[in-house]
Amino acid sequence: MSEVKTNKISSLASNNDITLDPDGTGDVVVASGHKLGVGTTSPTYQATVFGSSQSTVEIESGSDTGESRLYFTDPTTTGVGEVGYYHNGNSMRFSTASSERMRVDTNGHLLVAQTSFDTANVGHSLTTTGFAHHTRDGNIVMILNRKSSDGEILELRKNDSSVGVIGANESYAYISGTARGLRFGHSGSGAQIVPVTASGQGSDNNVDLGAASLRFDDVYAVSGVTTGSDENDKQQIASLTAAEMTAAKAISKLFKTFKWNSAVAAKGDAARTHTGVMAQQVETALTDAGLNAGDYAFYMSNTWWETSTEVAAVEADEEAGIEAQDAYTRIDTYHTADEAPEGATQRTRLGIRYAELMAFVGAATEQRLADIETRLAALEAGE
């Protein structure tokens, strides 16, 4: 059988297509300018393998720890390109200029400029579980560039539905949920963070910072908080009524010192003392004066519904990009009874807008003082 193969190759060699063992090394050489066809009499390239249903080329290693490689060279370049399967570890590797650039490891993860799945090493990893990480030393890790128009640059989804975007509007970056967000940038009046719509357009007087059930703690600012007070935006401007004067006088006596329960729980006796009113007592003062507390913006009553879900601990899985996480209780909140699931707990928290409350008490005090001065002046005139 071997002799038959030799004879066939020898006959081709006479036409300078293939030369069998020209120098005694056992090499088979295809002459320059000629082509090798396997399964075809009309090879398209220097080597063409043709099959009626599939074409297969096998490069077999001599051992299960060996390597099967394809090399790409030229007469002048010292480095070579390489595609190789490394049987020890079962990875496919790709090299340029004789240096490995990319590999597919035994788990099917794609590693670029890395030899193992590790966020500590510079490079990129794409896993079969949909996780990716990108590491760069001392510089920007990723650039996403949208050209020609404003809009979304990165869309965030949960269960195939959009939950938010990061985009650009008027050359400013914005982060938005499905309805509202914040834009980061500057204007003629200086640097600003402003509320925006889902598309990054300015949204005046439509966004709250925090919620009744999810409050901020301290807010640090150099300048005071500015609130709208333009007369052109107001109507039904009036002095306090007699009933409001009565309620304000009662409220002015309600200021007390106190400590927050949460602060005492965290700090004990070191918890600091605050000064203010109790919203329930303010409501009572208004009710006693024949007024409805809900009609006044300085009094706030917020109701929501919440559920508690125990979330189990998660073990770390570096291959899948999963970080370890302790067990915890997740609290989900709902703004209306209709959207709250069955069994949800109703919560109500009262609050006070102190700036408006002090204006209410101050207005009443000024009117009372003005009345006293008028009566005093009348008495003095009578003397």
C-alpha positions as a printed NumPy array, in Angstrom:
array([[  0.   ,   0.   ,   0.   ],
       [  2.821,   2.383,   0.823],
       [  4.452,   1.683,  -2.539],
       [  1.256,   2.59 ,  -4.372],
       [  1.187,   5.982,  -2.656],
       [  4.838,   6.541,  -3.516],
       [  4.279,   5.749,  -7.161],
       [  1.406,   8.224,  -7.401],
       [  3.409,  10.99 ,  -5.827],
       [  6.401,  10.163,  -8.01 ],
       [  4.338,  10.518, -11.136],
       [  3.286,  13.98 , -10.046],
       [  6.813,  14.851,  -9.2  ],
       [  7.795,  14.388, -12.822],
       [  5.684,  17.425, -13.61 ],
       [  7.326,  19.412, -10.798],
       [  4.066,  19.572,  -8.833],
       [  5.111,  17.425,  -5.864],
       [  8.56 ,  16.162,  -4.959],
       [  8.862,  13.186,  -2.634],
       [ 11.774,  13.255,  -0.193],
       [ 14.031,  15.575,  -2.253],
       [ 16.821,  15.684,   0.335],
       [ 16.4  ,  12.407,   2.194],
       [ 14.589,  13.981,   5.146],
       [ 11.214,  12.436,   4.353],
       [  9.679,  15.792,   3.378],
       [  7.104,  16.14 ,   0.626],
       [  7.425,  19.469,  -1.198],
       [  4.922,  21.201,  -3.471],
       [  6.814,  23.173,  -6.049],
       [  6.598,  26.96 ,  -6.041],
       [  3.706,  28.226,  -8.136],
       [  1.834,  24.938,  -7.926],
       [ -1.122,  23.904,  -5.834],
       [ -2.046,  20.882,  -3.781],
       [ -5.551,  19.553,  -4.122],
       [ -7.044,  16.884,  -1.908],
       [-10.365,  15.579,  -3.198],
       [-10.271,  18.009,  -6.13 ],
       [ -8.441,  18.33 ,  -9.462],
       [ -8.844,  22.117,  -9.446],
       [ -7.372,  23.482,  -6.192],
       [ -8.131,  27.156,  -5.644],
       [ -5.303,  27.956,  -3.263],
       [ -1.87 ,  26.566,  -2.521],
       [ -3.642,  23.794,  -0.567],
       [ -7.314,  22.955,  -1.07 ],
       [ -9.222,  20.198,   0.717],
       [-12.572,  19.365,  -0.866],
       [-15.354,  17.087,   0.309],
       [-18.816,  16.535,  -1.097],
       [-20.514,  17.158,   2.238],
       [-17.697,  18.404,   4.463],
       [-13.98 ,  19.124,   4.321],
       [-11.834,  17.907,   7.181],
       [ -8.185,  18.467,   7.945],
       [ -6.748,  16.676,  10.946],
       [ -3.57 ,  17.807,  12.69 ],
       [ -2.819,  15.177,  15.284],
       [ -0.47 ,  15.466,  18.241],
       [  1.801,  12.595,  19.112],
       [  0.565,  12.586,  22.739],
       [ -2.306,  13.809,  24.882],
       [ -0.002,  16.485,  26.342],
       [  1.311,  17.656,  22.986],
       [  0.283,  20.491,  20.698],
       [ -1.379,  20.696,  17.282],
       [ -0.449,  23.924,  15.507],
       [ -0.822,  25.854,  12.265],
       [  1.97 ,  28.354,  11.51 ],
       [  1.804,  31.419,   9.248],
       [  5.198,  32.741,   8.104],
       [  6.977,  34.782,   5.439],
       [ 10.646,  35.015,   4.37 ],
       [ 11.416,  38.287,   6.18 ],
       [  9.389,  38.431,   9.389],
       [ 11.022,  36.797,  12.393],
       [  7.752,  36.428,  14.304],
       [  5.103,  34.009,  13.176],
       [  1.361,  33.737,  13.438],
       [  0.036,  30.623,  15.075],
       [ -3.234,  28.831,  15.769],
       [ -2.736,  25.918,  18.09 ],
       [ -4.632,  23.416,  20.19 ],
       [ -2.836,  22.599,  23.423],
       [ -3.949,  19.166,  24.574],
       [ -2.505,  19.608,  28.064],
       [ -5.308,  21.797,  29.462],
       [ -7.469,  21.634,  26.332],
       [ -7.178,  25.229,  25.16 ],
       [ -7.131,  26.821,  21.715],
       [ -4.569,  29.619,  21.415],
       [ -3.976,  32.359,  18.863],
       [ -0.631,  34.132,  18.449],
       [  0.813,  36.974,  16.396],
       [  4.49 ,  37.93 ,  16.171],
       [  5.254,  34.718,  18.092],
       [  3.331,  35.955,  21.164],
       [  0.03 ,  34.589,  22.424],
       [ -2.765,  37.164,  22.103],
       [ -5.957,  35.216,  22.759],
       [ -7.146,  31.795,  23.878],
       [-10.316,  29.812,  24.412],
       [ -9.827,  27.798,  27.595],
       [-11.176,  24.369,  28.465],
       [-14.39 ,  25.929,  29.864],
       [-15.086,  27.831,  26.649],
       [-14.134,  31.222,  28.131],
       [-12.564,  33.682,  25.696],
       [ -9.446,  35.307,  27.152],
       [ -7.719,  38.229,  25.431],
       [ -4.225,  39.144,  26.661],
       [ -4.825,  36.781,  29.581],
       [ -3.891,  33.181,  30.233],
       [ -6.389,  32.606,  33.043],
       [ -9.746,  33.947,  34.132],
       [ -8.645,  36.565,  36.662],
       [ -9.699,  40.192,  37.147],
       [ -6.268,  40.976,  38.617],
       [ -4.574,  40.531,  35.24 ],
       [ -4.74 ,  43.136,  32.487],
       [ -6.898,  41.952,  29.622],
       [-10.424,  40.821,  28.786],
       [-12.494,  37.773,  29.618],
       [-15.814,  36.656,  28.151],
       [-17.413,  33.63 ,  29.782],
       [-19.923,  31.077,  28.549],
       [-22.246,  32.203,  31.37 ],
       [-22.612,  35.714,  29.925],
       [-20.189,  37.375,  32.341],
       [-17.385,  39.666,  31.196],
       [-14.619,  41.588,  32.862],
       [-12.122,  44.068,  31.457],
       [ -8.962,  45.116,  33.297],
       [ -6.55 ,  47.884,  32.384],
       [ -3.67 ,  49.308,  34.369],
       [ -3.892,  53.001,  35.199],
       [ -6.167,  54.253,  32.438],
       [ -9.718,  54.278,  31.034],
       [-11.058,  50.743,  30.754],
       [-13.807,  51.258,  28.18 ],
       [-15.024,  53.973,  25.804],
       [-18.565,  53.951,  24.392],
       [-19.012,  56.547,  21.66 ],
       [-22.322,  57.67 ,  20.166],
       [-21.985,  59.929,  17.121],
       [-24.237,  62.491,  15.441],
       [-27.183,  62.61 ,  17.876],
       [-28.149,  62.743,  21.554],
       [-29.611,  59.692,  23.242],
       [-28.913,  56.391,  24.935],
       [-25.386,  55.003,  24.921],
       [-25.828,  52.071,  27.301],
       [-29.164,  50.367,  27.999],
       [-29.732,  48.362,  31.183],
       [-32.273,  45.533,  31.1  ],
       [-33.933,  43.155,  33.55 ],
       [-35.682,  40.073,  32.133],
       [-35.414,  41.565,  28.638],
       [-37.147,  44.812,  29.64 ],
       [-35.342,  48.136,  29.833],
       [-34.938,  49.498,  33.381],
       [-32.653,  52.404,  32.624],
       [-30.065,  53.988,  30.373],
       [-26.845,  55.952,  30.436],
       [-26.684,  58.477,  27.657],
       [-25.656,  61.902,  26.409],
       [-27.769,  65.03 ,  26.051],
       [-26.394,  68.4  ,  24.965],
       [-22.873,  67.015,  25.477],
       [-23.722,  66.14 ,  29.093],
       [-23.931,  62.647,  30.564],
       [-27.168,  61.472,  32.163],
       [-28.356,  58.401,  34.039],
       [-32.054,  57.61 ,  33.887],
       [-34.591,  55.012,  34.882],
       [-37.713,  54.399,  32.815],
       [-39.185,  57.803,  33.717],
       [-36.749,  60.201,  35.405],
       [-33.034,  60.603,  35.992],
       [-30.164,  62.997,  36.597],
       [-27.944,  64.871,  34.175],
       [-24.369,  65.745,  35.051],
       [-22.803,  68.748,  33.391],
       [-22.499,  72.483,  33.5  ],
       [-24.161,  75.559,  32.115],
       [-23.494,  79.247,  31.962],
       [-24.132,  79.449,  35.71 ],
       [-21.616,  76.735,  36.591],
       [-21.501,  73.004,  37.308],
       [-24.903,  71.389,  37.871],
       [-26.672,  68.132,  38.565],
       [-30.234,  68.5  ,  37.319],
       [-33.338,  66.269,  37.072],
       [-34.192,  65.001,  33.598],
       [-36.651,  62.821,  31.733],
       [-35.846,  59.303,  30.569],
       [-34.306,  60.788,  27.407],
       [-32.106,  63.274,  29.275],
       [-34.271,  66.367,  28.727],
       [-34.608,  68.783,  31.647],
       [-37.551,  67.979,  33.942],
       [-38.563,  70.87 ,  36.204],
       [-40.412,  70.197,  39.479],
       [-40.996,  66.492,  38.781],
       [-38.34 ,  64.582,  40.758],
       [-38.072,  63.898,  44.496],
       [-34.777,  63.211,  46.239],
       [-35.441,  60.275,  48.537],
       [-38.817,  58.93 ,  49.643],
       [-40.849,  58.455,  52.816],
       [-39.6  ,  54.886,  53.158],
       [-36.121,  55.536,  51.734],
       [-34.657,  58.68 ,  53.228],
       [-31.27 ,  60.326,  52.978],
       [-29.408,  61.039,  56.198],
       [-27.314,  64.21 ,  56.376],
       [-27.109,  66.633,  53.458],
       [-23.971,  68.783,  53.372],
       [-24.025,  72.044,  51.469],
       [-22.146,  75.352,  51.599],
       [-25.103,  77.481,  50.526],
       [-28.658,  77.072,  51.786],
       [-31.475,  75.275,  50.018],
       [-33.277,  77.511,  47.534],
       [-37.034,  77.046,  47.145],
       [-39.407,  78.667,  44.679],
       [-40.98 ,  81.869,  45.977],
       [-41.82 ,  83.934,  42.907],
       [-45.123,  85.771,  43.414],
       [-45.996,  85.13 ,  39.766],
       [-46.177,  81.41 ,  40.572],
       [-48.6  ,  81.85 ,  43.482],
       [-52.28 ,  82.616,  44.085],
       [-54.756,  82.953,  46.964],
       [-52.171,  84.879,  48.984],
       [-53.634,  85.776,  52.405],
       [-52.815,  86.514,  56.02 ],
       [-53.42 ,  83.804,  58.62 ],
       [-57.012,  83.304,  59.756],
       [-58.05 ,  83.337,  63.393],
       [-58.105,  79.517,  63.415],
       [-54.618,  79.372,  61.898],
       [-53.418,  81.88 ,  64.503],
       [-54.793,  79.633,  67.235],
       [-53.08 ,  76.546,  65.768],
       [-49.773,  78.379,  65.277],
       [-49.802,  79.607,  68.876],
       [-50.326,  76.044,  70.069],
       [-47.627,  74.685,  67.75 ],
       [-45.093,  77.247,  68.986],
       [-45.331,  75.585,  72.418],
       [-44.676,  72.088,  71.052],
       [-40.942,  72.359,  70.342],
       [-39.025,  69.82 ,  72.424],
       [-35.619,  68.168,  72.601],
       [-35.354,  64.496,  71.659],
       [-33.071,  61.693,  70.433],
       [-33.694,  59.456,  67.426],
       [-34.349,  55.788,  68.191],
       [-31.93 ,  54.688,  65.484],
       [-29.164,  56.896,  66.878],
       [-29.644,  55.54 ,  70.415],
       [-29.595,  51.972,  69.058],
       [-26.314,  52.663,  67.256],
       [-24.573,  55.021,  69.712],
       [-26.286,  54.576,  73.073],
       [-25.775,  57.53 ,  75.416],
       [-23.511,  59.153,  72.831],
       [-26.513,  59.807,  70.579],
       [-26.927,  63.551,  70.095],
       [-29.893,  65.676,  71.125],
       [-32.124,  67.254,  68.476],
       [-34.796,  69.938,  68.679],
       [-38.121,  69.92 ,  66.909],
       [-41.794,  69.008,  67.059],
       [-43.682,  65.745,  66.954],
       [-45.781,  65.56 ,  63.801],
       [-48.654,  63.854,  65.652],
       [-48.852,  66.804,  68.086],
       [-48.834,  69.291,  65.222],
       [-51.732,  67.396,  63.642],
       [-53.628,  67.544,  66.941],
       [-53.058,  71.313,  67.262],
       [-54.488,  71.878,  63.784],
       [-57.44 ,  69.562,  64.408],
       [-58.24 ,  71.285,  67.728],
       [-58.355,  74.61 ,  65.85 ],
       [-60.854,  73.148,  63.37 ],
       [-58.297,  72.723,  60.602],
       [-57.301,  69.732,  58.45 ],
       [-53.581,  68.952,  58.81 ],
       [-53.479,  67.479,  55.311],
       [-54.297,  70.898,  53.849],
       [-50.955,  72.321,  54.993],
       [-47.705,  71.555,  53.183],
       [-45.624,  71.715,  56.368],
       [-47.387,  68.565,  57.568],
       [-46.588,  65.342,  55.716],
       [-48.151,  61.898,  56.   ],
       [-46.807,  59.21 ,  53.669],
       [-48.206,  55.686,  53.372],
       [-46.64 ,  52.759,  51.54 ],
       [-46.731,  48.975,  51.54 ],
       [-43.766,  46.658,  51.933],
       [-42.862,  42.991,  51.832],
       [-39.888,  41.137,  53.319],
       [-38.076,  38.395,  51.407],
       [-35.29 ,  36.272,  52.863],
       [-32.456,  35.99 ,  50.34 ],
       [-30.095,  33.039,  50.791],
       [-26.33 ,  33.39 ,  50.899],
       [-24.43 ,  33.022,  47.629],
       [-21.095,  31.272,  47.274],
       [-18.405,  32.814,  45.12 ],
       [-17.928,  31.363,  41.632],
       [-15.039,  33.064,  39.891],
       [-15.583,  31.172,  36.648],
       [-19.15 ,  32.471,  36.412],
       [-18.255,  35.939,  37.7  ],
       [-20.343,  35.528,  40.885],
       [-19.194,  37.214,  44.081],
       [-19.895,  35.805,  47.538],
       [-22.839,  37.38 ,  49.35 ],
       [-24.179,  36.887,  52.859],
       [-27.821,  36.068,  53.457],
       [-30.008,  39.135,  53.941],
       [-33.603,  40.326,  54.105],
       [-34.764,  42.229,  51.022],
       [-37.447,  44.862,  51.581],
       [-39.601,  45.714,  48.564],
       [-41.816,  48.812,  48.694],
       [-45.037,  49.661,  46.82 ],
       [-46.659,  53.075,  46.542],
       [-50.29 ,  51.967,  46.29 ],
       [-52.424,  49.195,  47.716],
       [-53.308,  48.083,  44.182],
       [-49.711,  47.335,  43.217],
       [-48.826,  45.763,  46.57 ],
       [-49.029,  41.943,  46.69 ],
       [-51.343,  40.151,  49.071],
       [-49.932,  40.066,  52.576],
       [-47.924,  43.278,  52.233],
       [-47.622,  45.389,  55.384],
       [-48.972,  48.944,  55.337],
       [-46.613,  51.581,  56.756],
       [-47.218,  55.27 ,  57.499],
       [-44.605,  57.848,  58.46 ],
       [-45.358,  61.447,  59.428],
       [-43.022,  64.322,  58.7  ],
       [-42.598,  68.082,  58.98 ],
       [-41.218,  70.626,  56.53 ],
       [-39.581,  72.881,  59.09 ],
       [-38.995,  75.829,  56.766],
       [-42.735,  76.088,  56.089],
       [-43.709,  75.353,  59.69 ],
       [-41.443,  78.112,  60.999],
       [-42.894,  80.499,  58.41 ],
       [-46.398,  79.546,  59.629],
       [-45.489,  80.137,  63.287],
       [-43.537,  83.277,  62.363],
       [-46.477,  84.737,  60.449],
       [-48.761,  84.115,  63.4  ],
       [-46.25 ,  85.649,  65.816],
       [-45.907,  88.748,  63.634],
       [-49.692,  89.167,  63.39 ],
       [-50.057,  88.713,  67.158],
       [-47.296,  91.259,  67.843],
       [-48.848,  93.718,  65.398],
       [-52.204,  93.313,  67.179],
       [-50.579,  93.829,  70.583],
       [-48.765,  96.947,  69.378],
       [-52.01 ,  98.369,  67.994],
       [-53.848,  97.769,  71.247],
       [-50.907,  99.155,  73.248],
       [-50.815, 102.28 ,  71.117],
       [-54.57 , 102.751,  71.673],
       [-54.153, 102.422,  75.419],
       [-51.28 , 104.904,  75.439],
       [-53.31 , 107.337,  73.35 ],
       [-56.144, 107.031,  75.86 ],
       [-53.815, 108.065,  78.705]])
